[in-house]
Amino acid sequence: MSIEKEEKAQIISDYAVHQNDVGSPEVQVAILTRRIKDLSLHTEKSPKDHHSRRGLVSLVAKRRSLLNYIRKNKPETYPDLIQKLGLRK
């Protein structure tokens, strides 16, 4: 259920704010979005796996708090990030 090393490096390079960026909120949201997508597919296949569902809810809550932080402190980057990740229509 984890993200491959190469895929994670690609996500970091796509959403990095500066060259050595590996932990900015934008990168964290992108990585969480990828993990949420994987867990969502898993919970659709295994509806009785409540442990994974609990982890999924936890990841969604963490992403929500990071998105709130970005919206509050970097309002100019928030709409671009939402559109790039495809979170809202």
DSSP file (Angstrom, degrees, kcal/mol; ACC not computed):
  #  RESIDUE AA STRUCTURE BP1 BP2  ACC     N-H-->O    O-->H-N    N-H-->O    O-->H-N    TCO  KAPPA ALPHA  PHI   PSI    X-CA   Y-CA   Z-CA
    1    1 A M              0   0    0      0, 0.0     2,-0.2     0, 0.0    38,-0.1   0.000 360.0 360.0 360.0   4.3    0.0    0.0    0.0
    2    2 A S        -     0   0    0      1,-0.1     2,-0.3    36,-0.1     0, 0.0  -0.549 360.0-103.6 -94.8 161.9    3.0    2.3   -0.1
    3    3 A I        -     0   0    0     -2,-0.2    -1,-0.1     1,-0.1    32,-0.0  -0.619  40.6-108.6 -81.7 137.8    4.0    4.6   -2.9
    4    4 A E     >  -     0   0    0     -2,-0.3     4,-2.6     1,-0.1     5,-0.2  -0.303  25.9-117.1 -64.3 151.6    7.0    3.5   -4.9
    5    5 A K  H  > S+     0   0    0      1,-0.2     4,-2.2     2,-0.2     5,-0.1   0.894 113.7  47.2 -58.8 -44.4   10.2    5.4   -4.4
    6    6 A E  H  > S+     0   0    0      2,-0.2     4,-2.0     1,-0.2    -1,-0.2   0.893 112.3  49.9 -67.1 -39.8   10.4    6.7   -8.0
    7    7 A E  H  > S+     0   0    0      2,-0.2     4,-2.3     1,-0.2    -2,-0.2   0.905 110.7  49.3 -66.0 -40.8    6.8    7.7   -8.0
    8    8 A K  H  X S+     0   0    0     -4,-2.6     4,-2.5     1,-0.2    -2,-0.2   0.904 110.0  51.4 -64.6 -41.3    7.2    9.6   -4.7
    9    9 A A  H  X S+     0   0    0     -4,-2.2     4,-2.3    -5,-0.2    -1,-0.2   0.878 109.4  51.1 -62.5 -37.3   10.3   11.4   -6.1
   10   10 A Q  H  X S+     0   0    0     -4,-2.0     4,-2.0     2,-0.2    -2,-0.2   0.910 109.8  49.0 -66.1 -42.6    8.2   12.4   -9.1
   11   11 A I  H  X S+     0   0    0     -4,-2.3     4,-1.9     2,-0.2    -2,-0.2   0.919 111.4  50.2 -62.1 -43.8    5.4   13.8   -7.0
   12   12 A I  H  X S+     0   0    0     -4,-2.5     4,-1.1     1,-0.2    -2,-0.2   0.918 111.4  47.8 -61.6 -43.8    8.0   15.7   -4.9
   13   13 A S  H  < S+     0   0    0     -4,-2.3    -1,-0.2     1,-0.2    -2,-0.2   0.850 111.7  51.2 -67.8 -32.1    9.6   17.2   -8.0
   14   14 A D  H  < S+     0   0    0     -4,-2.0    -1,-0.2     1,-0.2    -2,-0.2   0.860 121.4  30.2 -71.1 -35.4    6.2   18.2   -9.5
   15   15 A Y  H  < S+     0   0    0     -4,-1.9    -1,-0.2    -5,-0.1    -2,-0.2   0.355  86.3 128.4-109.2   4.4    4.9   20.0   -6.4
   16   16 A A     <  -     0   0    0     -4,-1.1     3,-0.1    -5,-0.1     6,-0.1  -0.347  46.5-155.0 -65.4 140.4    8.2   21.3   -4.9
   17   17 A V  S    S+     0   0    0      1,-0.1     2,-0.3    -2,-0.0    -1,-0.1   0.838  79.0   7.8 -83.6 -37.1    8.3   25.0   -4.1
   18   18 A H  S >  S-     0   0    0      1,-0.0     3,-1.5     0, 0.0    -1,-0.1  -0.809  93.3 -86.3-136.3 179.1   12.0   25.3   -4.4
   19   19 A Q  T 3  S+     0   0    0      1,-0.3    -3,-0.1    -2,-0.3    -1,-0.0   0.876 122.9  35.7 -60.9 -45.7   14.9   23.0   -5.5
   20   20 A N  T 3  S+     0   0    0     -4,-0.0     2,-0.4     2,-0.0    -1,-0.3   0.104  86.3 135.6 -96.4  22.8   15.6   21.2   -2.2
   21   21 A D    <   +     0   0    0     -3,-1.5    -5,-0.1     1,-0.2    -6,-0.1  -0.584   6.6 142.8 -78.8 123.1   11.9   21.1   -1.1
   22   22 A V  S    S+     0   0    0     -2,-0.4    -1,-0.2    -6,-0.1    -9,-0.0   0.393  73.7  37.0-131.4  -5.3   10.7   17.7    0.3
   23   23 A G  S    S+     0   0    0      4,-0.1    -2,-0.1   -11,-0.0    -7,-0.0   0.243  71.8 131.1-138.0  17.0    8.3   18.8    3.0
   24   24 A S  S  > S-     0   0    0      1,-0.1     4,-2.5     4,-0.0     3,-0.3  -0.312  70.6-107.6 -67.5 159.0    6.4   21.9    2.1
   25   25 A P  H  > S+     0   0    0      0, 0.0     4,-2.6     0, 0.0     5,-0.2   0.856 120.0  56.5 -56.4 -35.5    2.6   21.7    2.6
   26   26 A E  H  > S+     0   0    0      2,-0.2     4,-2.0     1,-0.2     5,-0.1   0.924 109.4  44.6 -62.8 -44.2    2.1   21.5   -1.1
   27   27 A V  H  > S+     0   0    0     -3,-0.3     4,-2.4     2,-0.2     5,-0.2   0.907 112.8  51.8 -65.9 -42.4    4.3   18.4   -1.4
   28   28 A Q  H  X S+     0   0    0     -4,-2.5     4,-2.6     1,-0.2    -2,-0.2   0.908 109.7  49.2 -61.9 -42.1    2.7   16.9    1.7
   29   29 A V  H  X S+     0   0    0     -4,-2.6     4,-2.4    -5,-0.2    -1,-0.2   0.904 110.7  50.7 -64.2 -40.9   -0.8   17.4    0.2
   30   30 A A  H  X S+     0   0    0     -4,-2.0     4,-1.8     2,-0.2    -2,-0.2   0.916 112.6  45.5 -63.7 -43.1    0.2   15.8   -3.1
   31   31 A I  H  X S+     0   0    0     -4,-2.4     4,-2.2     2,-0.2    -2,-0.2   0.918 113.4  49.6 -66.8 -43.3    1.7   12.8   -1.4
   32   32 A L  H  X S+     0   0    0     -4,-2.6     4,-2.8     1,-0.2    -2,-0.2   0.887 107.9  54.8 -62.0 -38.5   -1.4   12.4    0.9
   33   33 A T  H  X S+     0   0    0     -4,-2.4     4,-2.2     1,-0.2    -1,-0.2   0.905 108.3  48.5 -62.4 -41.2   -3.7   12.7   -2.2
   34   34 A R  H  X S+     0   0    0     -4,-1.8     4,-2.0     2,-0.2    -1,-0.2   0.919 113.3  46.8 -64.2 -43.6   -1.8    9.8   -3.8
   35   35 A R  H  X S+     0   0    0     -4,-2.2     4,-2.6     2,-0.2    -2,-0.2   0.885 111.2  52.1 -65.9 -38.8   -2.1    7.7   -0.7
   36   36 A I  H  X S+     0   0    0     -4,-2.8     4,-2.5     2,-0.2    -1,-0.2   0.904 107.7  52.2 -63.0 -41.7   -5.8    8.5   -0.3
   37   37 A K  H  X S+     0   0    0     -4,-2.2     4,-1.9     2,-0.2    -2,-0.2   0.924 111.3  46.8 -60.6 -44.9   -6.4    7.5   -3.9
   38   38 A D  H  X S+     0   0    0     -4,-2.0     4,-1.9     1,-0.2    -2,-0.2   0.928 114.1  46.6 -63.1 -46.1   -4.7    4.1   -3.3
   39   39 A L  H  X S+     0   0    0     -4,-2.6     4,-2.6     1,-0.2    -1,-0.2   0.845 108.1  56.8 -67.7 -32.8   -6.6    3.5    0.0
   40   40 A S  H  X S+     0   0    0     -4,-2.5     4,-1.6     2,-0.2    -1,-0.2   0.925 107.9  47.4 -63.0 -43.8   -9.9    4.5   -1.6
   41   41 A L  H  X S+     0   0    0     -4,-1.9     4,-1.6     1,-0.2    -2,-0.2   0.901 112.3  50.8 -62.1 -40.7   -9.5    1.9   -4.3
   42   42 A H  H  X S+     0   0    0     -4,-1.9     4,-2.3     1,-0.2    -2,-0.2   0.909 108.9  49.7 -64.5 -42.9   -8.6   -0.7   -1.6
   43   43 A T  H  < S+     0   0    0     -4,-2.6    -1,-0.2     1,-0.2    -2,-0.2   0.792 107.2  55.6 -71.0 -25.7  -11.6    0.1    0.5
   44   44 A E  H  < S+     0   0    0     -4,-1.6    -1,-0.2    -5,-0.2    -2,-0.2   0.894 113.5  41.3 -68.6 -38.5  -13.9   -0.2   -2.5
   45   45 A K  H  < S+     0   0    0     -4,-1.6    -2,-0.2     1,-0.3    -1,-0.2   0.832 126.1  34.8 -75.4 -33.2  -12.5   -3.7   -3.1
   46   46 A S    ><  +     0   0    0     -4,-2.3     3,-1.7    -5,-0.2    -1,-0.3  -0.715  65.5 170.8-124.2  78.7  -12.5   -4.7    0.6
   47   47 A P  T 3  S+     0   0    0      0, 0.0    -1,-0.1     0, 0.0    -4,-0.1   0.687  76.9  57.1 -67.4 -16.6  -15.5   -3.0    2.2
   48   48 A K  T 3  S+     0   0    0      1,-0.1     2,-1.7     2,-0.0     3,-0.2   0.431  74.9 104.7 -93.2   2.1  -15.0   -5.0    5.5
   49   49 A D    <>  +     0   0    0     -3,-1.7     4,-1.5     1,-0.2     5,-0.1  -0.602  40.9 167.1 -83.9  84.1  -11.5   -3.7    6.1
   50   50 A H  H  >  +     0   0    0     -2,-1.7     4,-2.1     1,-0.2    -1,-0.2   0.763  68.3  61.7 -74.0 -25.4  -12.3   -1.2    8.8
   51   51 A H  H  > S+     0   0    0      2,-0.2     4,-1.8     1,-0.2    -1,-0.2   0.925 107.5  43.8 -66.2 -43.5   -8.7   -0.7    9.8
   52   52 A S  H  > S+     0   0    0      2,-0.2     4,-2.4     1,-0.2    -2,-0.2   0.869 111.2  55.2 -68.4 -35.6   -7.8    0.6    6.4
   53   53 A R  H  X S+     0   0    0     -4,-1.5     4,-2.3     2,-0.2    -2,-0.2   0.901 106.5  50.9 -63.0 -40.0  -10.9    2.7    6.3
   54   54 A R  H  X S+     0   0    0     -4,-2.1     4,-2.0     1,-0.2    -1,-0.2   0.903 110.3  49.3 -64.3 -40.9   -9.9    4.3    9.6
   55   55 A G  H  X S+     0   0    0     -4,-1.8     4,-2.4     2,-0.2    -2,-0.2   0.886 109.1  53.3 -63.3 -38.8   -6.5    5.1    8.2
   56   56 A L  H  X S+     0   0    0     -4,-2.4     4,-2.4     2,-0.2    -2,-0.2   0.922 108.2  48.9 -62.1 -45.3   -8.2    6.6    5.1
   57   57 A V  H  X S+     0   0    0     -4,-2.3     4,-2.1     1,-0.2    -1,-0.2   0.889 110.9  51.7 -62.0 -39.2  -10.3    8.9    7.3
   58   58 A S  H  X S+     0   0    0     -4,-2.0     4,-2.1     2,-0.2    -1,-0.2   0.907 109.8  48.4 -64.3 -42.4   -7.2   10.0    9.2
   59   59 A L  H  X S+     0   0    0     -4,-2.4     4,-2.6     2,-0.2    -2,-0.2   0.899 110.4  51.5 -65.3 -40.3   -5.3   10.8    5.9
   60   60 A V  H  X S+     0   0    0     -4,-2.4     4,-2.4     1,-0.2    -1,-0.2   0.907 110.1  49.5 -63.3 -41.1   -8.3   12.8    4.6
   61   61 A A  H  X S+     0   0    0     -4,-2.1     4,-2.1     2,-0.2    -1,-0.2   0.900 111.1  49.2 -65.2 -40.6   -8.4   14.8    7.9
   62   62 A K  H  X S+     0   0    0     -4,-2.1     4,-2.1     2,-0.2    -2,-0.2   0.919 111.8  48.6 -64.6 -43.4   -4.7   15.5    7.7
   63   63 A R  H  X S+     0   0    0     -4,-2.6     4,-2.7     1,-0.2    -2,-0.2   0.903 109.4  53.7 -63.1 -39.9   -4.9   16.6    4.1
   64   64 A R  H  X S+     0   0    0     -4,-2.4     4,-2.2     1,-0.2    -1,-0.2   0.910 109.0  47.9 -61.1 -42.6   -7.9   18.9    5.0
   65   65 A S  H  X S+     0   0    0     -4,-2.1     4,-2.0     2,-0.2    -1,-0.2   0.887 112.2  49.2 -67.8 -37.2   -5.9   20.6    7.8
   66   66 A L  H  X S+     0   0    0     -4,-2.1     4,-2.5     2,-0.2    -2,-0.2   0.902 110.8  50.3 -66.9 -40.0   -2.9   21.1    5.4
   67   67 A L  H  X S+     0   0    0     -4,-2.7     4,-2.7     2,-0.2    -2,-0.2   0.887 109.0  51.8 -65.0 -37.9   -5.2   22.6    2.8
   68   68 A N  H  X S+     0   0    0     -4,-2.2     4,-2.0     2,-0.2    -1,-0.2   0.901 109.4  50.6 -62.5 -40.1   -6.7   24.9    5.4
   69   69 A Y  H  X S+     0   0    0     -4,-2.0     4,-2.9     2,-0.2     5,-0.4   0.928 111.9  46.6 -62.5 -45.7   -3.2   26.0    6.3
   70   70 A I  H  X S+     0   0    0     -4,-2.5     4,-2.8     1,-0.2     8,-0.3   0.918 111.5  51.5 -63.9 -42.7   -2.3   26.7    2.6
   71   71 A R  H  < S+     0   0    0     -4,-2.7    -1,-0.2     1,-0.2    -2,-0.2   0.868 116.2  41.6 -62.3 -35.7   -5.6   28.6    2.0
   72   72 A K  H  < S+     0   0    0     -4,-2.0    -2,-0.2    -5,-0.2    -1,-0.2   0.909 127.8  27.0 -77.8 -43.6   -4.9   30.8    5.1
   73   73 A N  H  < S+     0   0    0     -4,-2.9    -3,-0.2     1,-0.2    -2,-0.2   0.706 133.2  27.8 -98.7 -22.1   -1.2   31.4    4.6
   74   74 A K    >X  +     0   0    0     -4,-2.8     3,-1.4    -5,-0.4     4,-1.2  -0.483  64.1 161.0-135.2  64.8   -0.7   31.1    0.8
   75   75 A P  T 34 S+     0   0    0      0, 0.0    -1,-0.1     0, 0.0    -4,-0.1   0.740  72.2  62.3 -63.1 -21.4   -4.0   32.0   -0.8
   76   76 A E  T 34 S+     0   0    0      1,-0.2     4,-0.4     2,-0.1    -5,-0.1   0.791 108.8  40.5 -74.2 -26.1   -2.4   32.7   -4.1
   77   77 A T  T <> S+     0   0    0     -3,-1.4     4,-2.3    -7,-0.2     5,-0.2   0.653  96.3  81.7 -93.7 -16.4   -1.2   29.1   -4.5
   78   78 A Y  H  X S+     0   0    0     -4,-1.2     4,-2.4    -8,-0.3     5,-0.2   0.924  91.3  45.3 -59.5 -52.2   -4.3   27.4   -3.1
   79   79 A P  H  > S+     0   0    0      0, 0.0     4,-2.3     0, 0.0    -1,-0.2   0.897 114.0  50.4 -62.2 -38.3   -6.5   27.5   -6.3
   80   80 A D  H  > S+     0   0    0     -4,-0.4     4,-2.7     2,-0.2    -2,-0.2   0.913 111.2  48.4 -64.2 -41.8   -3.7   26.2   -8.5
   81   81 A L  H  X S+     0   0    0     -4,-2.3     4,-2.3     2,-0.2     5,-0.2   0.921 111.2  49.7 -64.7 -44.7   -2.9   23.4   -6.1
   82   82 A I  H  X>S+     0   0    0     -4,-2.4     5,-1.9     1,-0.2     4,-1.1   0.915 114.6  44.9 -60.0 -43.9   -6.6   22.3   -6.0
   83   83 A Q  H  <5S+     0   0    0     -4,-2.3    -2,-0.2    -5,-0.2    -1,-0.2   0.911 112.1  51.1 -68.6 -41.9   -6.9   22.4   -9.7
   84   84 A K  H  <5S+     0   0    0     -4,-2.7    -2,-0.2     1,-0.2    -1,-0.2   0.869 115.2  42.4 -64.3 -37.1   -3.6   20.5  -10.3
   85   85 A L  H  <5S-     0   0    0     -4,-2.3    -1,-0.2    -5,-0.2    -2,-0.2   0.658 105.6-130.4 -83.0 -16.0   -4.6   17.8   -7.9
   86   86 A G  T  <5 +     0   0    0     -4,-1.1    -3,-0.2    -5,-0.2    -4,-0.1   0.877  58.2 143.1  70.4  38.0   -8.1   17.6   -9.3
   87   87 A L      < +     0   0    0     -5,-1.9     2,-0.3    -6,-0.2    -4,-0.1   0.826  62.7  30.9 -81.6 -32.7   -9.7   17.8   -5.8
   88   88 A R              0   0    0     -6,-0.5    -1,-0.1     1,-0.1    -2,-0.1  -0.896 360.0 360.0-126.9 156.7  -12.7   20.0   -6.7
   89   89 A K              0   0    0     -2,-0.3    -1,-0.1    -3,-0.0    -6,-0.0   0.427 360.0 360.0-103.9 360.0  -14.7   20.3   -9.8
